Amino acid sequence: MLLQTHLAFAEATSESDLQAFLQGVGDFLIHVVGPAVLVIGIAIAGVGMALGDERAMQRGFLAAGGGALILLSRAVLDFIQNITRF
C-alpha cells in the first residue's frame, strides 16, 4: 500500500495533479463506497429486526447516521472551508 501511495505521488507532476488525484479518490469514497456501506448496514439491521434481534434497531440507526455522515462529508468540508476561508 505504501508503495502504491509512493507511486501515485511520484506520478503527480504538479500540485494540481495531486489535488485532482485526491479529489478523485474522495469522490470515489463518497459516491461508491459510502452508499454501499449504507445499504449493507441497513440491510443487515433489517434482517436482524426481522429475526427479532433487540439491538438491530440501534444498529440500523447507527448505519443510517454513518451513511448520512459519509454522504454529506463533502458538503461539511465545503462548509468548513467556507467559514475558515481556507
N, C-alpha and C positions, 0 to 999 in steps of 0.2 A: 504494500500500500504506500509506504514511504517512497519507494522507487517510482511508482506511478505519479505521485504528487510532484516529485522532483522533475520527472519528465514533462509533466504538464506545465510546470513553472518554467522549465528550460525552453519550451517551445514558444512561450509568450515573448514576442519581440518588443512589446511596449506595455506601458501601464494600462492603456485602453484595451489591449488584447487580453490581459489578465483580468481586467474588470469585466469584460464581456464573457470570459470563460466562467468566472464566479457567478455572474448573473444567470448564465445558462444552467449551472448546477443548482442554484437556488430555485429557479423556475421549475426544474425537473422535480426537485424535492417537494415543492409546494403543489404542483399540478398533477403529479403522478403518484408519488409515494404517500402524500398526505391523504388524498381521498381513498386510496387503497387501505391504509391503516384505519381510517374512519369506518369504512364499510365492513371490514373484517371484524373490528371491535364491536360494532353494533350487532352484527350477525351472531357473534359468539354470545353476547349478552342476551339477545333474543332467544337463542336456543336454550340458554341457561334458565331464562324465565319460563319457557315452555316446559322445561323439565322440573320446575319447582324449586330452583336454587334461590335461596333467600338473598344472597349477595349479588345476584345478576342485575338487579335494578341499579345498584350502586355502580357496578362495572359499566352498565350502559350509559349512565350519566358521565362517568369518567371518560369513556370513549368519545361521547358526543362533545364534551368540553375540550378534550385534547385535539379532536379533529377540527373543531372550530378555531382553536388557537393556531393550529398548523395552517389552515386555510386563510386565516386573517393575518398571518405573520408579516406578509409583505405590506399590508395596509398599516399595521402597527409600526413597522420600521419606517415607512414613509412619514407617518405622523410624528415619530420621534425626531427624524431628520428635519422635518419642517419646523418643529418647535426649537430645536437647537441650532438651526440654520447651518447644519454641517454638510 
